[in-house]
Amino acid sequence: MTNAVLDIPSKKEPVKSEVPEHLIYEMYKGQPIYYKGYRDVLNGTKTFEQIIGDSSLQSWLKIKLGAYLLNLLEPLGYEVYGGEVGILYEKDNKRSADLAVYPAGYKLDSHYIKISPEVAIEIDVQSDTQDLGGDMKYIKTKTNQYLSHGTKKVIWIFTNASAVMESTKQKKFQIDSWDKDVEVLEGISFNIAKMLEARLQKQ
């Protein structure tokens, strides 16, 4: 699969937009990337709260995966951040991650993290991609940005397709069913199908 990059020219000045700032999900080369559903907010058919909420499955995966990975990775010197982790790469380049694995000890404050994570985990596309070339182009661009800034692995989980996509610098955009084990770091993996099955067995 070819390596797609979103072709948006750099701007010396931030792009002015009539869309309210709270509807901006990320920034790429000075261009705003809006939350999926922002058009519905603008035309009054939905509220902002209605478009930013997670589904029950998305929310469960964030909490369950975060807790599971933290338990395994913390003894190895890593921490797991969750819930739209803000990452600032350069001016006007801001990304959000659902889960991000970092070496332990990063100074905690009220600002975006300024380094790329060791591993980024994304659960579904949260942005409007209509003017960005579609979901897959957005996914490739965001994945490439992670990897070019030092992230070792990017994992995308697609809840509607029950699939997982893994990318490293050596192997990009490898898609498989989520009943396969997904390695986060060497010796540390998860299997979503098994996690969901275990949950059902407890009921």
C-alpha positions in Angstrom: 0.0 0.0 0.0 1.4 3.4 -0.9 2.3 6.0 1.6 -0.3 8.8 1.3 0.4 12.3 2.6 -2.2 15.0 2.9 -1.1 17.7 0.5 -2.0 20.9 2.4 0.3 23.9 1.7 2.0 25.4 4.7 0.8 28.9 5.7 2.8 31.7 7.4 -0.4 32.9 9.1 -2.9 30.6 10.8 -6.0 30.0 8.6 -8.9 32.1 9.7 -12.1 30.1 10.0 -15.7 31.1 10.7 -16.2 27.8 12.5 -16.1 28.2 16.3 -12.8 27.2 17.9 -14.4 24.5 20.1 -15.3 22.5 17.0 -11.6 22.1 16.0 -10.4 18.6 16.8 -6.8 18.9 15.5 -4.6 21.2 13.5 -2.4 20.1 10.6 0.0 22.6 9.0 -2.1 25.4 10.2 -5.3 23.9 8.8 -8.1 23.1 11.2 -9.5 19.6 11.3 -13.0 19.6 12.7 -14.9 17.1 14.9 -17.0 14.6 13.0 -20.5 16.0 13.0 -19.5 19.7 13.3 -21.6 20.5 10.3 -24.7 19.3 12.2 -23.8 21.6 15.1 -23.5 24.6 12.7 -26.9 23.9 11.1 -28.5 23.4 14.5 -29.5 19.7 14.2 -27.1 18.6 16.9 -25.3 20.0 20.0 -21.6 20.0 20.5 -22.1 17.5 23.4 -23.9 15.1 21.0 -21.0 14.9 18.5 -18.1 14.5 20.9 -19.5 11.7 23.0 -18.1 8.1 22.7 -20.2 5.1 22.0 -20.4 2.6 24.8 -17.9 0.3 23.0 -15.4 3.1 22.3 -15.6 4.3 26.0 -15.2 0.7 27.3 -12.2 0.1 25.1 -10.4 3.3 26.2 -10.8 2.5 29.9 -10.2 -1.3 29.6 -7.3 -1.1 27.3 -5.7 1.8 29.2 -6.0 0.0 32.6 -4.8 -3.3 31.1 -1.7 -1.8 29.4 -0.9 0.4 32.4 -0.8 -2.7 34.6 1.7 -4.4 32.3 3.7 -1.4 31.2 4.2 0.5 34.4 6.6 -2.0 35.8 8.7 -1.7 32.6 9.0 2.1 33.0 6.1 3.3 30.9 3.0 5.3 31.5 -0.3 5.2 29.6 -2.2 8.5 28.9 -5.8 8.4 27.8 -8.8 10.4 26.7 -7.9 12.7 23.7 -4.2 13.2 24.7 -3.1 16.5 23.2 0.2 16.3 21.4 1.9 19.5 20.1 4.4 18.8 17.3 5.2 22.2 16.0 3.3 25.5 15.9 -0.1 24.8 14.3 0.4 21.1 14.4 -1.7 19.5 17.1 -3.0 16.0 17.4 -5.2 14.1 19.8 -4.7 10.4 20.7 -7.1 8.1 22.4 -4.4 6.2 24.2 -0.6 7.0 24.2 2.3 5.1 25.8 5.2 7.3 27.1 8.3 6.6 29.1 7.6 7.3 32.7 8.5 10.6 34.2 7.1 13.2 31.7 6.4 16.4 33.6 2.7 16.7 34.2 1.2 20.1 33.6 -1.8 21.9 32.0 -0.3 21.9 28.5 -0.2 19.6 25.5 2.6 17.0 25.5 5.4 18.1 23.3 6.9 14.8 22.3 5.5 12.0 20.2 4.4 8.8 22.1 6.2 5.5 22.0 2.9 3.9 20.9 -0.3 5.7 19.8 -3.6 3.9 19.9 -6.6 5.4 18.0 -10.2 4.2 18.3 -12.1 5.1 15.1 -11.9 8.4 13.2 -13.2 11.3 15.3 -12.7 14.0 12.7 -14.7 15.2 9.7 -12.6 14.1 6.7 -15.0 15.2 3.9 -12.5 17.9 2.8 -9.4 15.9 3.7 -9.7 13.2 1.1 -11.7 10.7 3.2 -11.1 8.6 6.3 -8.2 6.5 4.9 -6.2 9.5 3.7 -6.6 11.1 7.1 -5.6 7.9 8.8 -2.5 7.6 6.7 -1.5 11.2 7.2 -1.9 11.1 10.9 -0.1 7.8 11.1 2.8 9.1 9.1 3.1 12.1 11.3 3.3 10.0 14.4 6.0 7.7 12.8 8.0 10.6 11.4 8.3 12.1 14.9 9.6 9.0 16.6 6.5 6.9 17.5 7.4 3.3 17.2 4.0 1.9 16.5 0.5 3.3 15.6 -2.5 1.1 16.2 -6.0 1.9 14.9 -9.0 0.1 16.2 -12.1 0.2 14.0 -15.2 -0.8 16.0 -17.7 -1.0 13.1 -15.4 -3.3 11.1 -14.1 -5.3 14.2 -10.6 -4.7 12.8 -7.2 -3.4 13.9 -4.6 -1.7 11.7 -0.9 -1.7 12.8 1.8 0.6 11.4 5.5 0.9 12.1 8.2 2.5 9.9 9.0 -0.9 8.5 5.5 -2.2 8.0 2.6 0.3 7.4 -1.1 -0.2 7.3 -1.4 -3.9 8.2 -5.1 -4.6 8.7 -6.4 -7.7 10.4 -9.5 -8.9 12.3 -9.4 -7.9 16.0 -9.5 -11.6 17.0 -5.7 -11.6 16.4 -3.2 -10.6 19.1 -1.9 -7.0 18.7 1.6 -6.4 20.1 2.0 -3.0 21.7 5.7 -3.3 22.8 7.8 -6.5 22.8 6.1 -9.1 24.9 3.0 -7.0 25.6 -0.1 -7.6 23.5 -3.9 -7.5 23.6 -6.7 -9.3 21.9 -10.0 -7.3 21.7 -12.1 -10.4 20.8 -10.8 -12.2 23.9 -11.4 -9.1 26.1 -15.0 -8.9 24.9 -15.5 -12.6 25.3 -14.2 -12.4 28.9 -16.6 -9.6 29.6 -19.6 -11.7 28.4 -18.5 -14.6 30.6 -18.7 -12.5 33.7 -22.3 -11.5 33.1 
